Amino acid sequence: MRSDLVAVLSEGTLREYADECMLLLSRALPEEQRSDWADGLSKEAAQADEMSDAEAARPLARAVVAKLVRSATGIIDGTDREVEGVYNLLVALLLRYIGEGDEQFAPLVQHLVQVISDTQSSAAMERSVIKYRVLSNIFNMLSLSSALRLTVFEALLALASVNGDMDFLEMALKSLPTWLAQWDVSMEAKSACLGRVADALQANECGLEHVDKAYEFELLHLGFLSAEPTLPEDVRLSAAEKSIANVLRLPKLFEMEELLQVPVTLQLGTAPVLALLKVFVSGTRADLEEWLASSEGASTLERLALSADDLRHKMRLLDLASLCAQSVSAEVSYQDMAQVLDVPVDNVESWVIDVIRAGLVSGKLSQVAQTFRVYRSTYRTFDQAQWATLEQRLTQWQSSIQTLLTTMAEARAPVPQALQPDVAAEGSAPQA
């Protein structure tokens, strides 16, 4: 999506433009109605053209354009080029004869956007490429500050999300923060837009490949909420709760410490969802079970549509990763892992495979020794305890390397003269 697009009409009369539009738009009508409808509009357009007073002709011309726009019912029967052309022409006519500042303009553009992007229609997935192109053209033909750009963007977002085509919006999502600063819309609308983007990226149709992008927009949303004190407090805190719940739901996201550095998150104070976030940042499964057993926890799960089973599964993976982090370059027994996971020893291997697939650890299982050799493990948080562990390991490595260097130096050292064999004596014949 380009930042803007100038609509240029070739030299022509309103009747010529209207006839060009009606040639395609009439295909949506029953055949017996097409001629009368087209003749009527064509005559009105001709009347506007024939009037010598431009100001007197303007209301009639505006009425013709409005009728043409309202007659659009979606993606009409025609080639992609024809469909794109007629919608480009309709928007160009709106800009010339009505203008963005007119009160009629917004409802007419909204009508075009709605009929093209109707996600409730059974044909929502049909001819999606031309729908994206038409909506993108409308977006680009509007002025940079137009509030209608938000309407068009959200229509594109909804359509791409339903069709699992979020890759189409990759460049648009990168530009969204800049656009939000340009659009003449309320702070509440901007906040809601960021929330919808994050929701769309988490939709089942989009797949797991957009998890990182979803987290990025949740953080962006929380940052926006923190930076906009003009937003009502209940709106900001409610949106913050929803964003945290969305992050906790992301199946492949395990590092959440960054959320605790966002001001609006900390403003939640004693809110149960903030306590839950802290459990996932630095707590254990026992802490999670305690939270789930509380009355506040149960009500929060229901209110934010969180799954207790999904939370338990994620926490088990985090606990296993924490155990492995304490044993990097060492082995962890199946028994220790079973104890941390609170599962039978026979189930340990499947959990280890899950935690490896999640990217939290890497290593090698030994069924014979009933151990897991840890090569690498991810920390959820890195504070004083982790720094102390790192210092201890570095000291151990330094000692090992120093011992190795000493051994190598000794091996390369020249043999003392007194210990060298007498080569000449050894080579001479014994004396009689």
C-alpha angles and dihedrals in degrees: 000000000000120000094245143351126203114226110222121186118202116234108284146118127267089248091056091049091046093049090051091052094044092052088071103023092056090064089077091061128080108270094244091058099047100083097048092046094049094044092051095051092042091056092049090051091049091051090054091049093050096052111103094205107076093198092051091049094049098081091051092047091049090051091052092050092047091052091049092051094047090051090063108104102178134279102002128206105281144085120298089252092053093047093048091046097052094049091047088052093049092053091045089053090049091053094047103042103027109018134206094273094059120099090230093058101074097049091049094050090045089054091054092047093048097050092047098045102036101149092184092063120102086232094056092115096043119104090354094163094061090045090055091049094049093048091046090052092051090049092050095046092058120086117267094251097042114132087214089071087072090053092051094044093052090048090053090046093052093046094047091047094051091049095043090241101129089135086073088067096047095112093038091055090053089053096043098094089054092046093050089057090052101044118095096229134119124272088245090057092049091049091048090050092056089048092051092050091053090048092049092051089055096050115122091239091062096059129217095292090084096056094104091048090049090053090048091056093045088055091045090051092050090048090051091050090050093051097048110071089166090075113095111263094236090053093049096047094044091051090047091053091050092049092051090049090051091052092050088052095054103109098208100039118097107150108081104149091110090067090065090060094061112098097221090054092057090046088069085079110177095003111140092232090059090051088051091051090052089052090057092046098050111350136092138237089267089058090049093051090051090052092047091050093056121094090235090053094052093049092046091052090054096043095049095036094239122161117230091204092052091049091050091050092051092047092051089055091049092048091050091049090050091052091050091047088063091055107044110158088014138083129262118204123233087236093058091047092048089052093051093045094042091226134119116276089245089065096050097092094056090052092049090051090051093050091049091050089050088059094239098118142007128204147109130279121221112199091183095054093032090229140119117223107214118216099168138358134185123233118220090210133007112216138135095306092052092047089052091051091048091050091051092051093047089051090051092048091048090052092048093048091047091052090049092049091049092051092048092048092051091050091054096044116112116256112252115256093242091057096047114106119247097249094183093050092046091051098049124091117255115263119246 
